[in-house]
Amino acid sequence: MYFTAVLLLKATRAGEDAPHLFEEIHVLVSADSEDAARQLAGEIGRQERIAFQTVSGEEVRWDFDQIMALVELGGALEHGVELFSRFLKPSEVASLMTKMDE
């Protein structure tokens, strides 16, 4: 069985508790059950942890926050197959369409 897992990562700066940036990633998970897929998705998310120093000397840390969704994929994996979809409110679309400040 294949699943799409939607993972949420968060970035924090050294000395700050509140995240300043989030990343949503979609990963393919192969597992025999939803419970096994959830466990594997969590492992993938935890492997995304990283800490680094920016060119300005600021330390940034990316951490796995949560599994936002886990969806079983039906049928064969082939060209054009839907991997993930969701319904959005107008405010969510506006947020997604807003460019991030550099």
VOLUM-983018 format. One record per residue: z, x, y of N, C-alpha, C in turn; residue in one letter. Coordinates in steps of 0.1 Angstrom, whole numbers. Each point is the difference from the previous one (the first is absolute). Layout:
REM VOLUM-983018
<node><n_Z>Z</n_Z><n_X>X</n_X><n_Y>Y</n_Y><ca_Z>Z</ca_Z><ca_X>X</ca_X><ca_Y>Y</ca_Y><c_Z>Z</c_Z><c_X>X</c_X><c_Y>Y</c_Y><aa>A</aa></node>
...
REM end
This chain:
REM VOLUM-983018
<node><n_Z>0</n_Z><n_X>8</n_X><n_Y>-12</n_Y><ca_Z>0</ca_Z><ca_X>-8</ca_X><ca_Y>12</ca_Y><c_Z>0</c_Z><c_X>9</c_X><c_Y>12</c_Y><aa>M</aa></node>
<node><n_Z>-7</n_Z><n_X>-5</n_X><n_Y>11</n_Y><ca_Z>0</ca_Z><ca_X>7</ca_X><ca_Y>12</ca_Y><c_Z>6</c_Z><c_X>-8</c_X><c_Y>11</c_Y><aa>Y</aa></node>
<node><n_Z>6</n_Z><n_X>7</n_X><n_Y>9</n_Y><ca_Z>7</ca_Z><ca_X>-7</ca_X><ca_Y>12</ca_Y><c_Z>-4</c_Z><c_X>8</c_X><c_Y>12</c_Y><aa>F</aa></node>
<node><n_Z>0</n_Z><n_X>-8</n_X><n_Y>12</n_Y><ca_Z>0</ca_Z><ca_X>7</ca_X><ca_Y>13</ca_Y><c_Z>14</c_Z><c_X>-1</c_X><c_Y>5</c_Y><aa>T</aa></node>
<node><n_Z>5</n_Z><n_X>12</n_X><n_Y>4</n_Y><ca_Z>14</ca_Z><ca_X>0</ca_X><ca_Y>6</ca_Y><c_Z>-2</c_Z><c_X>4</c_X><c_Y>14</c_Y><aa>A</aa></node>
<node><n_Z>7</n_Z><n_X>-8</n_X><n_Y>9</n_Y><ca_Z>0</ca_Z><ca_X>2</ca_X><ca_Y>14</ca_Y><c_Z>13</c_Z><c_X>7</c_X><c_Y>4</c_Y><aa>V</aa></node>
<node><n_Z>-1</n_Z><n_X>12</n_X><n_Y>4</n_Y><ca_Z>12</ca_Z><ca_X>8</ca_X><ca_Y>3</ca_Y><c_Z>2</c_Z><c_X>2</c_X><c_Y>15</c_Y><aa>L</aa></node>
<node><n_Z>12</n_Z><n_X>0</n_X><n_Y>4</n_Y><ca_Z>4</ca_Z><ca_X>2</ca_X><ca_Y>14</ca_Y><c_Z>7</c_Z><c_X>13</c_X><c_Y>2</c_Y><aa>L</aa></node>
<node><n_Z>-5</n_Z><n_X>9</n_X><n_Y>8</n_Y><ca_Z>6</ca_Z><ca_X>13</ca_X><ca_Y>3</ca_Y><c_Z>5</c_Z><c_X>-1</c_X><c_Y>15</c_Y><aa>L</aa></node>
<node><n_Z>10</n_Z><n_X>8</n_X><n_Y>3</n_Y><ca_Z>5</ca_Z><ca_X>0</ca_X><ca_Y>14</ca_Y><c_Z>2</c_Z><c_X>15</c_X><c_Y>4</c_Y><aa>K</aa></node>
<node><n_Z>-3</n_Z><n_X>2</n_X><n_Y>13</n_Y><ca_Z>2</ca_Z><ca_X>13</ca_X><ca_Y>5</ca_Y><c_Z>12</c_Z><c_X>0</c_X><c_Y>10</c_Y><aa>A</aa></node>
<node><n_Z>8</n_Z><n_X>10</n_X><n_Y>-1</n_Y><ca_Z>11</ca_Z><ca_X>1</ca_X><ca_Y>9</ca_Y><c_Z>0</c_Z><c_X>14</c_X><c_Y>6</c_Y><aa>T</aa></node>
<node><n_Z>5</n_Z><n_X>2</n_X><n_Y>12</n_Y><ca_Z>1</ca_Z><ca_X>13</ca_X><ca_Y>6</ca_Y><c_Z>15</c_Z><c_X>5</c_X><c_Y>-2</c_Y><aa>R</aa></node>
<node><n_Z>1</n_Z><n_X>12</n_X><n_Y>0</n_Y><ca_Z>13</ca_Z><ca_X>6</ca_X><ca_Y>-2</ca_Y><c_Z>10</c_Z><c_X>-5</c_X><c_Y>11</c_Y><aa>A</aa></node>
<node><n_Z>12</n_Z><n_X>-4</n_X><n_Y>-3</n_Y><ca_Z>9</ca_Z><ca_X>-4</ca_X><ca_Y>9</ca_Y><c_Z>-1</c_Z><c_X>-15</c_X><c_Y>4</c_Y><aa>G</aa></node>
<node><n_Z>-10</n_Z><n_X>-7</n_X><n_Y>-6</n_Y><ca_Z>-2</ca_Z><ca_X>-14</ca_X><ca_Y>3</ca_Y><c_Z>2</c_Z><c_X>-8</c_X><c_Y>-13</c_Y><aa>E</aa></node>
<node><n_Z>6</n_Z><n_X>-12</n_X><n_Y>1</n_Y><ca_Z>2</ca_Z><ca_X>-8</ca_X><ca_Y>-12</ca_Y><c_Z>-11</c_Z><c_X>-10</c_X><c_Y>-2</c_Y><aa>D</aa></node>
<node><n_Z>-6</n_Z><n_X>-5</n_X><n_Y>11</n_Y><ca_Z>-10</ca_Z><ca_X>-10</ca_X><ca_Y>-1</ca_Y><c_Z>-14</c_Z><c_X>6</c_X><c_Y>-2</c_Y><aa>A</aa></node>
<node><n_Z>-8</n_Z><n_X>-5</n_X><n_Y>-9</n_Y><ca_Z>-13</ca_Z><ca_X>5</ca_X><ca_Y>-2</ca_Y><c_Z>-9</c_Z><c_X>-2</c_X><c_Y>12</c_Y><aa>P</aa></node>
<node><n_Z>-9</n_Z><n_X>9</n_X><n_Y>3</n_Y><ca_Z>-9</ca_Z><ca_X>-1</ca_X><ca_Y>11</ca_Y><c_Z>-14</c_Z><c_X>-4</c_X><c_Y>-4</c_Y><aa>H</aa></node>
<node><n_Z>-3</n_Z><n_X>1</n_X><n_Y>-13</n_Y><ca_Z>-13</ca_Z><ca_X>-3</ca_X><ca_Y>-5</ca_Y><c_Z>1</c_Z><c_X>-4</c_X><c_Y>-15</c_Y><aa>L</aa></node>
<node><n_Z>-9</n_Z><n_X>-9</n_X><n_Y>-4</n_Y><ca_Z>0</ca_Z><ca_X>-5</ca_X><ca_Y>-14</ca_Y><c_Z>-15</c_Z><c_X>2</c_X><c_Y>-5</c_Y><aa>F</aa></node>
<node><n_Z>-1</n_Z><n_X>2</n_X><n_Y>-13</n_Y><ca_Z>-13</ca_Z><ca_X>0</ca_X><ca_Y>-6</ca_Y><c_Z>0</c_Z><c_X>-9</c_X><c_Y>-12</c_Y><aa>E</aa></node>
<node><n_Z>-10</n_Z><n_X>-8</n_X><n_Y>-1</n_Y><ca_Z>-2</ca_Z><ca_X>-9</ca_X><ca_Y>-12</ca_Y><c_Z>-11</c_Z><c_X>6</c_X><c_Y>-8</c_Y><aa>E</aa></node>
<node><n_Z>3</n_Z><n_X>3</n_X><n_Y>-13</n_Y><ca_Z>-10</ca_Z><ca_X>5</ca_X><ca_Y>-9</ca_Y><c_Z>-2</c_Z><c_X>-9</c_X><c_Y>-12</c_Y><aa>I</aa></node>
<node><n_Z>-12</n_Z><n_X>-1</n_X><n_Y>-5</n_Y><ca_Z>-3</ca_Z><ca_X>-8</ca_X><ca_Y>-12</ca_Y><c_Z>-4</c_Z><c_X>10</c_X><c_Y>-11</c_Y><aa>H</aa></node>
<node><n_Z>7</n_Z><n_X>-1</n_X><n_Y>-11</n_Y><ca_Z>-3</ca_Z><ca_X>9</ca_X><ca_Y>-12</ca_Y><c_Z>-2</c_Z><c_X>-8</c_X><c_Y>-12</c_Y><aa>V</aa></node>
<node><n_Z>-9</n_Z><n_X>5</n_X><n_Y>-9</n_Y><ca_Z>-3</ca_Z><ca_X>-6</ca_X><ca_Y>-13</ca_Y><c_Z>11</c_Z><c_X>5</c_X><c_Y>-10</c_Y><aa>L</aa></node>
<node><n_Z>5</n_Z><n_X>-10</n_X><n_Y>-7</n_Y><ca_Z>10</ca_Z><ca_X>4</ca_X><ca_Y>-10</ca_Y><c_Z>-4</c_Z><c_X>-6</c_X><c_Y>-14</c_Y><aa>V</aa></node>
<node><n_Z>0</n_Z><n_X>8</n_X><n_Y>-10</n_Y><ca_Z>-3</ca_Z><ca_X>-4</ca_X><ca_Y>-14</ca_Y><c_Z>14</c_Z><c_X>-1</c_X><c_Y>-8</c_Y><aa>S</aa></node>
<node><n_Z>3</n_Z><n_X>-12</n_X><n_Y>-5</n_Y><ca_Z>12</ca_Z><ca_X>-2</ca_X><ca_Y>-7</ca_Y><c_Z>-1</c_Z><c_X>-12</c_X><c_Y>-10</c_Y><aa>A</aa></node>
<node><n_Z>9</n_Z><n_X>0</n_X><n_Y>-9</n_Y><ca_Z>0</ca_Z><ca_X>-11</ca_X><ca_Y>-10</ca_Y><c_Z>7</c_Z><c_X>-13</c_X><c_Y>4</c_Y><aa>D</aa></node>
<node><n_Z>7</n_Z><n_X>1</n_X><n_Y>11</n_Y><ca_Z>7</ca_Z><ca_X>-12</ca_X><ca_Y>5</ca_Y><c_Z>3</c_Z><c_X>1</c_X><c_Y>15</c_Y><aa>S</aa></node>
<node><n_Z>3</n_Z><n_X>-11</n_X><n_Y>6</n_Y><ca_Z>4</ca_Z><ca_X>1</ca_X><ca_Y>15</ca_Y><c_Z>12</c_Z><c_X>8</c_X><c_Y>2</c_Y><aa>E</aa></node>
<node><n_Z>10</n_Z><n_X>0</n_X><n_Y>-8</n_Y><ca_Z>12</ca_Z><ca_X>8</ca_X><ca_Y>2</ca_Y><c_Z>-4</c_Z><c_X>15</c_X><c_Y>-1</c_Y><aa>D</aa></node>
<node><n_Z>-8</n_Z><n_X>4</n_X><n_Y>-10</n_Y><ca_Z>-4</ca_Z><ca_X>14</ca_X><ca_Y>-1</ca_Y><c_Z>-8</c_Z><c_X>4</c_X><c_Y>12</c_Y><aa>A</aa></node>
<node><n_Z>-9</n_Z><n_X>-9</n_X><n_Y>5</n_Y><ca_Z>-8</ca_Z><ca_X>3</ca_X><ca_Y>12</ca_Y><c_Z>8</c_Z><c_X>2</c_X><c_Y>12</c_Y><aa>A</aa></node>
<node><n_Z>11</n_Z><n_X>-8</n_X><n_Y>1</n_Y><ca_Z>9</ca_Z><ca_X>1</ca_X><ca_Y>12</ca_Y><c_Z>7</c_Z><c_X>13</c_X><c_Y>-1</c_Y><aa>R</aa></node>
<node><n_Z>4</n_Z><n_X>4</n_X><n_Y>-11</n_Y><ca_Z>7</ca_Z><ca_X>13</ca_X><ca_Y>-2</ca_Y><c_Z>-10</c_Z><c_X>12</c_X><c_Y>4</c_Y><aa>Q</aa></node>
<node><n_Z>-12</n_Z><n_X>-1</n_X><n_Y>-6</n_Y><ca_Z>-10</ca_Z><ca_X>11</ca_X><ca_Y>3</ca_Y><c_Z>-3</c_Z><c_X>0</c_X><c_Y>15</c_Y><aa>L</aa></node>
<node><n_Z>-2</n_Z><n_X>-12</n_X><n_Y>6</n_Y><ca_Z>-3</ca_Z><ca_X>0</ca_X><ca_Y>15</ca_Y><c_Z>11</c_Z><c_X>6</c_X><c_Y>8</c_Y><aa>A</aa></node>
<node><n_Z>13</n_Z><n_X>-2</n_X><n_Y>-4</n_Y><ca_Z>11</ca_Z><ca_X>6</ca_X><ca_Y>7</ca_Y><c_Z>-1</c_Z><c_X>15</c_X><c_Y>-1</c_Y><aa>G</aa></node>
<node><n_Z>-3</n_Z><n_X>5</n_X><n_Y>-12</n_Y><ca_Z>-2</ca_Z><ca_X>15</ca_X><ca_Y>-2</ca_Y><c_Z>-11</c_Z><c_X>6</c_X><c_Y>8</c_Y><aa>E</aa></node>
<node><n_Z>-11</n_Z><n_X>-8</n_X><n_Y>1</n_Y><ca_Z>-11</ca_Z><ca_X>5</ca_X><ca_Y>9</ca_Y><c_Z>5</c_Z><c_X>1</c_X><c_Y>14</c_Y><aa>I</aa></node>
<node><n_Z>7</n_Z><n_X>-11</n_X><n_Y>5</n_Y><ca_Z>5</ca_Z><ca_X>0</ca_X><ca_Y>13</ca_Y><c_Z>9</c_Z><c_X>11</c_X><c_Y>3</c_Y><aa>G</aa></node>
<node><n_Z>9</n_Z><n_X>3</n_X><n_Y>-9</n_Y><ca_Z>10</ca_Z><ca_X>11</ca_X><ca_Y>2</ca_Y><c_Z>-7</c_Z><c_X>14</c_X><c_Y>0</c_Y><aa>R</aa></node>
<node><n_Z>-12</n_Z><n_X>1</n_X><n_Y>-6</n_Y><ca_Z>-7</ca_Z><ca_X>13</ca_X><ca_Y>0</ca_Y><c_Z>-7</c_Z><c_X>2</c_X><c_Y>13</c_Y><aa>Q</aa></node>
<node><n_Z>0</n_Z><n_X>-10</n_X><n_Y>9</n_Y><ca_Z>-6</ca_Z><ca_X>1</ca_X><ca_Y>13</ca_Y><c_Z>9</c_Z><c_X>6</c_X><c_Y>10</c_Y><aa>E</aa></node>
<node><n_Z>13</n_Z><n_X>2</n_X><n_Y>-4</n_Y><ca_Z>9</ca_Z><ca_X>6</ca_X><ca_Y>10</ca_Y><c_Z>-4</c_Z><c_X>14</c_X><c_Y>4</c_Y><aa>R</aa></node>
<node><n_Z>1</n_Z><n_X>2</n_X><n_Y>13</n_Y><ca_Z>-3</ca_Z><ca_X>13</ca_X><ca_Y>5</ca_Y><c_Z>7</c_Z><c_X>2</c_X><c_Y>14</c_Y><aa>I</aa></node>
<node><n_Z>4</n_Z><n_X>12</n_X><n_Y>3</n_Y><ca_Z>6</ca_Z><ca_X>4</ca_X><ca_Y>13</ca_Y><c_Z>-8</c_Z><c_X>12</c_X><c_Y>5</c_Y><aa>A</aa></node>
<node><n_Z>-3</n_Z><n_X>-1</n_X><n_Y>13</n_Y><ca_Z>-7</ca_Z><ca_X>11</ca_X><ca_Y>6</ca_Y><c_Z>4</c_Z><c_X>2</c_X><c_Y>15</c_Y><aa>F</aa></node>
<node><n_Z>-4</n_Z><n_X>11</n_X><n_Y>5</n_Y><ca_Z>3</ca_Z><ca_X>3</ca_X><ca_Y>14</ca_Y><c_Z>-14</c_Z><c_X>-1</c_X><c_Y>8</c_Y><aa>Q</aa></node>
<node><n_Z>0</n_Z><n_X>-8</n_X><n_Y>11</n_Y><ca_Z>-12</ca_Z><ca_X>-1</ca_X><ca_Y>8</ca_Y><c_Z>-2</c_Z><c_X>12</c_X><c_Y>8</c_Y><aa>T</aa></node>
<node><n_Z>-12</n_Z><n_X>1</n_X><n_Y>6</n_Y><ca_Z>-3</ca_Z><ca_X>12</ca_X><ca_Y>9</ca_Y><c_Z>10</c_Z><c_X>1</c_X><c_Y>11</c_Y><aa>V</aa></node>
<node><n_Z>6</n_Z><n_X>-11</n_X><n_Y>4</n_Y><ca_Z>10</ca_Z><ca_X>1</ca_X><ca_Y>11</ca_Y><c_Z>14</c_Z><c_X>3</c_X><c_Y>-5</c_Y><aa>S</aa></node>
<node><n_Z>1</n_Z><n_X>2</n_X><n_Y>-13</n_Y><ca_Z>13</ca_Z><ca_X>4</ca_X><ca_Y>-5</ca_Y><c_Z>9</c_Z><c_X>-12</c_X><c_Y>-5</c_Y><aa>G</aa></node>
<node><n_Z>-5</n_Z><n_X>-12</n_X><n_Y>1</n_Y><ca_Z>7</ca_Z><ca_X>-12</ca_X><ca_Y>-4</ca_Y><c_Z>-1</c_Z><c_X>-2</c_X><c_Y>-15</c_Y><aa>E</aa></node>
<node><n_Z>11</n_Z><n_X>-2</n_X><n_Y>-6</n_Y><ca_Z>0</ca_Z><ca_X>-3</ca_X><ca_Y>-15</ca_Y><c_Z>-3</c_Z><c_X>-15</c_X><c_Y>-2</c_Y><aa>E</aa></node>
<node><n_Z>-9</n_Z><n_X>-3</n_X><n_Y>-9</n_Y><ca_Z>-4</ca_Z><ca_X>-13</ca_X><ca_Y>-4</ca_Y><c_Z>2</c_Z><c_X>-1</c_X><c_Y>-15</c_Y><aa>V</aa></node>
<node><n_Z>5</n_Z><n_X>-12</n_X><n_Y>-4</n_Y><ca_Z>2</ca_Z><ca_X>-2</ca_X><ca_Y>-14</ca_Y><c_Z>-6</c_Z><c_X>-14</c_X><c_Y>-4</c_Y><aa>R</aa></node>
<node><n_Z>-9</n_Z><n_X>1</n_X><n_Y>-10</n_Y><ca_Z>-5</ca_Z><ca_X>-13</ca_X><ca_Y>-6</ca_Y><c_Z>7</c_Z><c_X>-3</c_X><c_Y>-13</c_Y><aa>W</aa></node>
<node><n_Z>5</n_Z><n_X>-12</n_X><n_Y>-1</n_Y><ca_Z>7</ca_Z><ca_X>-5</ca_X><ca_Y>-11</ca_Y><c_Z>-6</c_Z><c_X>-13</c_X><c_Y>-6</c_Y><aa>D</aa></node>
<node><n_Z>1</n_Z><n_X>-2</n_X><n_Y>-12</n_Y><ca_Z>-3</ca_Z><ca_X>-13</ca_X><ca_Y>-7</ca_Y><c_Z>10</c_Z><c_X>-10</c_X><c_Y>4</c_Y><aa>F</aa></node>
<node><n_Z>-5</n_Z><n_X>-12</n_X><n_Y>5</n_Y><ca_Z>9</ca_Z><ca_X>-10</ca_X><ca_Y>4</ca_Y><c_Z>1</c_Z><c_X>-11</c_X><c_Y>-10</c_Y><aa>D</aa></node>
<node><n_Z>-11</n_Z><n_X>-6</n_X><n_Y>-4</n_Y><ca_Z>0</ca_Z><ca_X>-11</ca_X><ca_Y>-10</ca_Y><c_Z>-13</c_Z><c_X>-3</c_X><c_Y>-5</c_Y><aa>Q</aa></node>
<node><n_Z>0</n_Z><n_X>-8</n_X><n_Y>-11</n_Y><ca_Z>-13</ca_Z><ca_X>-6</ca_X><ca_Y>-5</ca_Y><c_Z>-1</c_Z><c_X>-13</c_X><c_Y>6</c_Y><aa>I</aa></node>
<node><n_Z>-10</n_Z><n_X>-2</n_X><n_Y>8</n_Y><ca_Z>-2</ca_Z><ca_X>-12</ca_X><ca_Y>8</ca_Y><c_Z>-7</c_Z><c_X>-11</c_X><c_Y>-9</c_Y><aa>M</aa></node>
<node><n_Z>-8</n_Z><n_X>4</n_X><n_Y>-9</n_Y><ca_Z>-7</ca_Z><ca_X>-10</ca_X><ca_Y>-9</ca_Y><c_Z>-4</c_Z><c_X>7</c_X><c_Y>-12</c_Y><aa>A</aa></node>
<node><n_Z>-1</n_Z><n_X>-7</n_X><n_Y>-11</n_Y><ca_Z>-5</ca_Z><ca_X>5</ca_X><ca_Y>-13</ca_Y><c_Z>-9</c_Z><c_X>-11</c_X><c_Y>-6</c_Y><aa>L</aa></node>
<node><n_Z>-13</n_Z><n_X>2</n_X><n_Y>-1</n_Y><ca_Z>-9</ca_Z><ca_X>-10</ca_X><ca_Y>-4</ca_Y><c_Z>-8</c_Z><c_X>4</c_X><c_Y>-12</c_Y><aa>V</aa></node>
<node><n_Z>1</n_Z><n_X>-8</n_X><n_Y>-11</n_Y><ca_Z>-8</ca_Z><ca_X>3</ca_X><ca_Y>-12</ca_Y><c_Z>-15</c_Z><c_X>-3</c_X><c_Y>3</c_Y><aa>E</aa></node>
<node><n_Z>-8</n_Z><n_X>10</n_X><n_Y>-4</n_Y><ca_Z>-14</ca_Z><ca_X>-1</ca_X><ca_Y>2</ca_Y><c_Z>-6</c_Z><c_X>-7</c_X><c_Y>-13</c_Y><aa>L</aa></node>
<node><n_Z>-8</n_Z><n_X>-11</n_X><n_Y>2</n_Y><ca_Z>-6</ca_Z><ca_X>-6</ca_X><ca_Y>-11</ca_Y><c_Z>-14</c_Z><c_X>5</c_X><c_Y>-2</c_Y><aa>G</aa></node>
<node><n_Z>-4</n_Z><n_X>0</n_X><n_Y>-13</n_Y><ca_Z>-14</ca_Z><ca_X>4</ca_X><ca_Y>-3</ca_Y><c_Z>-1</c_Z><c_X>15</c_X><c_Y>0</c_Y><aa>G</aa></node>
<node><n_Z>-13</n_Z><n_X>4</n_X><n_Y>-1</n_Y><ca_Z>-3</ca_Z><ca_X>15</ca_X><ca_Y>-1</ca_Y><c_Z>-1</c_Z><c_X>6</c_X><c_Y>14</c_Y><aa>A</aa></node>
<node><n_Z>3</n_Z><n_X>13</n_X><n_Y>1</n_Y><ca_Z>-1</ca_Z><ca_X>7</ca_X><ca_Y>12</ca_Y><c_Z>-15</c_Z><c_X>4</c_X><c_Y>1</c_Y><aa>L</aa></node>
<node><n_Z>-6</n_Z><n_X>-6</n_X><n_Y>10</n_Y><ca_Z>-14</ca_Z><ca_X>3</ca_X><ca_Y>2</ca_Y><c_Z>-4</c_Z><c_X>-1</c_X><c_Y>14</c_Y><aa>E</aa></node>
<node><n_Z>-12</n_Z><n_X>4</n_X><n_Y>4</n_Y><ca_Z>-4</ca_Z><ca_X>-1</ca_X><ca_Y>14</ca_Y><c_Z>2</c_Z><c_X>-14</c_X><c_Y>6</c_Y><aa>H</aa></node>
<node><n_Z>7</n_Z><n_X>0</n_X><n_Y>11</n_Y><ca_Z>2</ca_Z><ca_X>-13</ca_X><ca_Y>7</ca_Y><c_Z>12</c_Z><c_X>-8</c_X><c_Y>-4</c_Y><aa>G</aa></node>
<node><n_Z>7</n_Z><n_X>4</n_X><n_Y>-9</n_Y><ca_Z>12</ca_Z><ca_X>-7</ca_X><ca_Y>-5</ca_Y><c_Z>11</c_Z><c_X>0</c_X><c_Y>11</c_Y><aa>V</aa></node>
<node><n_Z>6</n_Z><n_X>-12</n_X><n_Y>3</n_Y><ca_Z>11</ca_Z><ca_X>-1</ca_X><ca_Y>10</ca_Y><c_Z>12</c_Z><c_X>7</c_X><c_Y>-5</c_Y><aa>E</aa></node>
<node><n_Z>5</n_Z><n_X>10</n_X><n_Y>8</n_Y><ca_Z>12</ca_Z><ca_X>7</ca_X><ca_Y>-4</ca_Y><c_Z>13</c_Z><c_X>-6</c_X><c_Y>7</c_Y><aa>L</aa></node>
<node><n_Z>-2</n_Z><n_X>-5</n_X><n_Y>12</n_Y><ca_Z>12</ca_Z><ca_X>-6</ca_X><ca_Y>7</ca_Y><c_Z>-5</c_Z><c_X>-9</c_X><c_Y>11</c_Y><aa>F</aa></node>
<node><n_Z>7</n_Z><n_X>-11</n_X><n_Y>2</n_Y><ca_Z>-2</ca_Z><ca_X>-8</ca_X><ca_Y>11</ca_Y><c_Z>13</c_Z><c_X>-7</c_X><c_Y>4</c_Y><aa>S</aa></node>
<node><n_Z>0</n_Z><n_X>-4</n_X><n_Y>13</n_Y><ca_Z>12</ca_Z><ca_X>-7</ca_X><ca_Y>5</ca_Y><c_Z>-5</c_Z><c_X>-9</c_X><c_Y>12</c_Y><aa>R</aa></node>
<node><n_Z>8</n_Z><n_X>-10</n_X><n_Y>2</n_Y><ca_Z>-2</ca_Z><ca_X>-9</ca_X><ca_Y>12</ca_Y><c_Z>8</c_Z><c_X>6</c_X><c_Y>12</c_Y><aa>F</aa></node>
<node><n_Z>-6</n_Z><n_X>-1</n_X><n_Y>11</n_Y><ca_Z>6</ca_Z><ca_X>6</ca_X><ca_Y>12</ca_Y><c_Z>1</c_Z><c_X>-11</c_X><c_Y>11</c_Y><aa>L</aa></node>
<node><n_Z>11</n_Z><n_X>1</n_X><n_Y>8</n_Y><ca_Z>2</ca_Z><ca_X>-8</ca_X><ca_Y>12</ca_Y><c_Z>-8</c_Z><c_X>6</c_X><c_Y>11</c_Y><aa>K</aa></node>
<node><n_Z>-4</n_Z><n_X>-8</n_X><n_Y>10</n_Y><ca_Z>-7</ca_Z><ca_X>7</ca_X><ca_Y>12</ca_Y><c_Z>7</c_Z><c_X>11</c_X><c_Y>6</c_Y><aa>P</aa></node>
<node><n_Z>13</n_Z><n_X>0</n_X><n_Y>0</n_Y><ca_Z>8</ca_Z><ca_X>11</ca_X><ca_Y>6</ca_Y><c_Z>-1</c_Z><c_X>12</c_X><c_Y>-8</c_Y><aa>S</aa></node>
<node><n_Z>-1</n_Z><n_X>-1</n_X><n_Y>-13</n_Y><ca_Z>-1</ca_Z><ca_X>11</ca_X><ca_Y>-9</ca_Y><c_Z>-14</c_Z><c_X>7</c_X><c_Y>1</c_Y><aa>E</aa></node>
<node><n_Z>-10</n_Z><n_X>-9</n_X><n_Y>2</n_Y><ca_Z>-14</ca_Z><ca_X>6</ca_X><ca_Y>2</ca_Y><c_Z>0</c_Z><c_X>8</c_X><c_Y>13</c_Y><aa>V</aa></node>
<node><n_Z>6</n_Z><n_X>-6</n_X><n_Y>11</n_Y><ca_Z>0</ca_Z><ca_X>7</ca_X><ca_Y>13</ca_Y><c_Z>7</c_Z><c_X>13</c_X><c_Y>-2</c_Y><aa>A</aa></node>
<node><n_Z>11</n_Z><n_X>1</n_X><n_Y>-7</n_Y><ca_Z>7</ca_Z><ca_X>12</ca_X><ca_Y>-2</ca_Y><c_Z>-9</c_Z><c_X>10</c_X><c_Y>-8</c_Y><aa>S</aa></node>
<node><n_Z>-7</n_Z><n_X>-4</n_X><n_Y>-10</n_Y><ca_Z>-8</ca_Z><ca_X>9</ca_X><ca_Y>-8</ca_Y><c_Z>-12</c_Z><c_X>5</c_X><c_Y>8</c_Y><aa>L</aa></node>
<node><n_Z>-4</n_Z><n_X>-8</n_X><n_Y>10</n_Y><ca_Z>-12</ca_Z><ca_X>4</ca_X><ca_Y>8</ca_Y><c_Z>4</c_Z><c_X>9</c_X><c_Y>12</c_Y><aa>M</aa></node>
<node><n_Z>13</n_Z><n_X>1</n_X><n_Y>3</n_Y><ca_Z>4</ca_Z><ca_X>8</ca_X><ca_Y>11</ca_Y><c_Z>0</c_Z><c_X>15</c_X><c_Y>-4</c_Y><aa>T</aa></node>
<node><n_Z>-6</n_Z><n_X>8</n_X><n_Y>8</n_Y><ca_Z>-1</ca_Z><ca_X>14</ca_X><ca_Y>-2</ca_Y><c_Z>14</c_Z><c_X>7</c_X><c_Y>2</c_Y><aa>K</aa></node>
<node><n_Z>3</n_Z><n_X>9</n_X><n_Y>-8</n_Y><ca_Z>13</ca_Z><ca_X>7</ca_X><ca_Y>1</ca_Y><c_Z>-1</c_Z><c_X>11</c_X><c_Y>11</c_Y><aa>M</aa></node>
<node><n_Z>10</n_Z><n_X>2</n_X><n_Y>7</n_Y><ca_Z>1</ca_Z><ca_X>10</ca_X><ca_Y>10</ca_Y><c_Z>0</c_Z><c_X>14</c_X><c_Y>-7</c_Y><aa>D</aa></node>
<node><n_Z>-7</n_Z><n_X>9</n_X><n_Y>5</n_Y><ca_Z>0</ca_Z><ca_X>13</ca_X><ca_Y>-6</ca_Y><c_Z>12</c_Z><c_X>8</c_X><c_Y>5</c_Y><aa>E</aa></node>
REM end
